[in-house]
Structures are given as structure tokens and as C-alpha cells.
Amino acid sequence: MSQSPKIRVGISIGDLNGIGPEVILKTFSDNRMFDFCTPIVFANSRLLQFFKKNLKLKTLIQPIKSLDQISNGKLNVINCWEETVEINYGKEDPKIGGYAIKSLESAVTALKDDTIDLLVTAPIHKNAIQSENFKFPGHTDYLNQELEGDSLMFMVTDNLKIGLLTDHVALSSVVKHLTPGVISEKISTIHNSLIKDFGISKPKIAILGINPHTGDNGVIGKEDDEILRPTIEKIKNAGKLVFGPYAADSFFGSDNYKNFDAVVATYHDQGLIPFKTLSFGQGVNYTAGLDKIRTSPDHGTAFEIAGKGIADANSFSEAVFRALDIFKNRKMHTEITKNPLKKQIKKRPQEG
């Protein structure tokens, strides 16, 4: 019996002056990783060899000219550019940001063409990537444009999952983004992801308040009473197990988050600060709600330690494993639900 093909993991290189290349090479310096998947980095093979030598790593690298040459048991690298690139560790550089986008765009094209099965992205520098042709604040917004569905930033570990109603939005603009329609849509995305991507049949979801102490009955803002509570009640009446709003300041310290399958934060730092405090180095940023799978580590470019060989690759490794798990869960969910049995009522023949 022939073995089923390994899952093809596409990898965008991220900012070359940051720790992205290092954590990629370190992750696949462990040859056991090749038992689980076949990785393909979208970058430049000579450049990856430079990083490998500079960081004194022993990762098995396989240059390929096209995606039909993918080799199992090695870190495949396909060239997205041919020219030599000057690396200045820790420096913000729009030219380097341009190479990060070349890598990302090539990987997303392969993802859309199904020549890779999923995407894991190394960190980009949000300012360095800005140009006339790329004006997105990050991966999530770009992927939302390129792929089908509605993207949602979902920070996940085995024991903690936090979704965001708003992500890269200025704090002063958060409330105007929190309409009943947006809240319902985002919670539906999280609910469906928990079922399809994480295998949780009846998800229990907590929602954090907008204002301190969820407004204290209107003393510290009316948004919780006027927007959040009525919307939560409608969602609950529709059959979803949603609860809240909870005061965010005590929710995590009291361990209340452990009573739920996921937590919904109303804005970026309300969710990301507790997540990274509790899970830094173990967490994964997952873009839920899309027809394709994308994960990334829970850290940024870490310019301050780039090139020193001390970057911890654990979160990138977790991003790879999480993407593989989600891919398998989705496949299983599709198999279970694609041909539901239909009961056929047969009429009994009349007697006589």
C-alpha cells in the first residue's frame, strides 16, 4: 500500500533582517519535522544558505526551480528573486520589506493554486512593507483580500483561544467598528472555526466587555449596555453558547477563561496582552474564517536579537504543527459532513 503524500507547508520568509529565517531554519534543523510535512520556503536558496552558514545550522536545504520538483525530507527553497540581497540584521529597510512581500505574494499564489496545502508566515515589519502596491497593515488584511471568506485574528494554544472583534485598529476607532452586524459575524466565524478547525462540537464562548467593568451600568460608558448585551442575547437565542460581557480586568487573573473554549476580545490589546503573558513562545496566530489555512508565530521580527543565533523557534514550530492539525481537522469535518444520511420514509403497501 502506498503512503499518502505529506502535507505541503508553504512558508513565507518574512523580514530578512529579523529572526524569520533563523526560526525557519532552526525548526527544520530537526529532521523529525520531515516526518510530518514537506516544507517549501518562498525566498532565495543562496540567501537561505547564507543564513544557514552564518547561524551555524545544519538544516538540509533543497533548491528547486518549480513546485513540481518538491523533495521530501528536506527544506525546499524556491527562488522568488535572483539578485543578491544585502542583509543588515536589526535594520528597518523598505527594500527588505519588498522582498518579504515578494515571498508572501508568491506563497499566496501557490496556496490559491493548491500547489501548497497551507501557509505559515514568518514575521514581517509592518512599516517596512508599506509601498504604493502594498498598503495593508499586516498579513490578515492582505489574506482577507486574496482568499475567500472573512478573516479573523485568532490567537490559539491548546488551552487558550482568543479571537478579536477588531485587530489592527486605532483605539479611538474601536467603538465605531463594533456594530451588531460585525459582532455577530465575528462570533459566528469563531464558533464555526472551533467546530471545523478544532473539533469542538458545542463551543462555549466568553465575550469581554468594551468599557472598564463593562460600563458599570452606564457610569463608564453605555456601549456595553446598548451594543454588546443586546447582540449577545440575540446570538444566544439563536442557539450558540455565548456568555458575557465579562469585565476584562479580572477575567484572566481569576482563571475564568479556563471555563470556555474561546474568549472574544473587543480590541487588539485587550486580547493580545493576556494571551502573550500566559502563552508567549507557545502561542500561534491563526487566521480563521478563510477557505485556506494560515498560521504564524506569536512574535514579531525581534530586530534586537536578529543574527545572534539566540532566537527561540518554538512558536514557529508550534505554528507549523497547529496548521497541520487544522488541515487534518478540516479534512475530517468535510468527510463527516459532505454526505449526510437521509432518512427515507417508505409507505407500507395497503393490505387487501
C-alpha positions, -999 to 999 in steps of 0.1 A, spaced: 0 0 0 15 34 -10 18 60 17 -4 91 14 15 122 4 28 145 31 11 178 37 29 206 17 36 235 40 43 268 22 64 293 42 69 330 35 103 342 47 92 374 65 116 403 71 151 391 62 167 415 87 147 399 115 146 364 131 123 348 105 150 330 85 166 318 118 134 303 133 125 286 100 160 270 97 160 260 133 126 244 131 136 222 102 171 215 115 153 188 134 149 161 107 119 146 125 98 175 112 100 160 77 81 130 90 50 153 93 52 175 63 71 187 32 81 224 37 86 249 9 102 283 16 94 311 -9 127 331 -9 161 326 -25 182 294 -20 216 312 -19 203 335 7 190 306 29 224 290 25 240 323 38 217 323 69 225 287 75 262 292 74 261 325 94 240 309 121 260 276 120 230 254 114 228 220 97 194 222 81 190 202 49 182 226 21 170 216 -13 169 244 -40 140 238 -65 131 256 -97 94 248 -97 69 234 -73 67 201 -91 102 194 -80 94 193 -43 116 168 -24 106 150 8 130 150 37 145 184 30 137 221 34 127 230 -2 135 266 -13 121 281 -44 135 313 -58 112 344 -58 141 366 -69 176 360 -83 195 391 -73 219 393 -43 203 409 -12 224 428 14 214 417 49 217 442 78 204 424 109 180 445 130 176 473 105 142 485 92 146 487 54 118 492 29 138 472 3 139 443 26 102 448 32 97 445 -5 114 410 -5 91 399 23 61 409 1 75 391 -29 78 360 -8 43 364 6 26 370 -27 43 340 -43 33 318 -14 -3 330 -15 -5 324 -53 7 288 -47 -19 285 -19 -47 296 -42 -35 273 -69 -34 243 -45 2 236 -52 8 240 -14 -18 229 12 -14 256 38 7 286 47 29 295 76 42 331 76 74 343 93 71 378 109 71 410 88 78 446 98 45 464 93 62 497 84 89 483 61 63 465 39 43 496 31 46 507 -6 24 520 -34 15 485 -42 11 471 -7 -8 492 18 -21 466 42 -13 468 80 -4 431 81 -9 396 68 -45 392 80 -59 421 59 -39 411 28 -51 375 31 -87 387 35 -85 403 1 -68 374 -16 -87 345 -2 -123 335 1 -141 342 34 -139 368 61 -106 368 81 -104 369 118 -73 371 140 -75 340 163 -47 335 189 -45 299 199 -28 273 221 -42 240 233 -57 257 264 -64 292 254 -80 307 223 -87 344 219 -105 359 189 -106 396 182 -136 417 171 -112 444 159 -75 439 153 -52 465 138 -75 494 145 -66 526 165 -81 525 200 -100 557 192 -118 540 164 -127 507 181 -163 515 192 -174 527 158 -163 494 143 -183 474 169 -217 472 152 -242 444 160 -236 431 125 -198 429 129 -201 414 164 -225 387 152 -203 379 121 -171 376 141 -186 354 168 -201 332 141 -166 329 125 -151 319 158 -180 294 165 -176 278 131 -138 276 134 -140 259 168 -162 232 152 -145 228 119 -108 236 127 -106 224 163 -131 196 165 -152 212 193 -188 201 187 -206 226 211 -183 256 217 -187 277 248 -176 313 241 -170 342 265 -171 378 254 -152 406 271 -167 440 277 -159 472 258 -155 495 288 -139 490 322 -163 470 344 -185 466 313 -196 502 318 -208 499 354 -245 503 344 -236 533 321 -214 552 346 -183 543 325 -199 543 290 -231 529 276 -217 508 247 -218 475 267 -255 480 275 -266 495 242 -245 474 217 -229 443 233 -255 429 256 -284 430 232 -263 414 205 -251 387 228 -287 380 238 -297 376 201 -268 353 194 -276 332 224 -313 330 214 -302 317 180 -286 287 198 -250 295 203 -234 291 238 -221 327 242 -218 344 276 -209 379 288 -199 406 286 -172 400 313 -150 426 328 -117 421 312 -95 432 341 -103 402 363 -113 376 337 -79 361 331 -64 365 366 -94 347 381 -88 318 356 -124 322 344 -110 318 308 -105 281 316 -142 276 317 -146 284 280 -134 271 246 -127 306 233 -127 342 245 -137 371 223 -118 404 230 -132 436 216 -99 451 206 -63 441 200 -45 447 233 -74 435 254 -69 401 239 -32 401 230 -17 413 263 -32 384 284 -26 359 256 11 367 252 15 369 290 1 335 295 13 318 264 43 336 249 65 313 229 38 286 228 11 306 210 1 307 174 -16 334 153 -43 317 132 -63 335 105 -97 320 109 -127 324 86 -109 318 53 -110 289 28 -73 284 32 -52 278 63 -26 303 75 -7 304 108 22 324 122 43 326 154 31 348 182 61 371 180 74 398 157 107 404 138 127 408 171 153 431 154 171 434 187 183 398 186 184 391 149 216 374 136 227 365 171 216 329 169 196 331 201 160 333 187 136 307 201 120 287 173 93 271 195 65 294 184 73 289 147 74 251 152 40 254 170 26 274 141 36 245 117 21 218 139 -11 239 145 -15 244 108 -11 206 102 -37 199 129 -62 223 115 -57 209 80 -64 174 93 -94 186 113 -109 204 83 -104 173 61 -121 151 88 -150 176 92 -155 176 54 -156 139 53 -181 136 81 -205 163 68 -203 160 30 -228 132 25 -252 131 55 -275 101 56 -311 110 46 -339 91 62 -364 78 36 -399 71 47 -413 43 28 -450 39 26 -463 5 36 -483 -13 9 -520 -12 16 -535 -45 27 -564 -61 10 
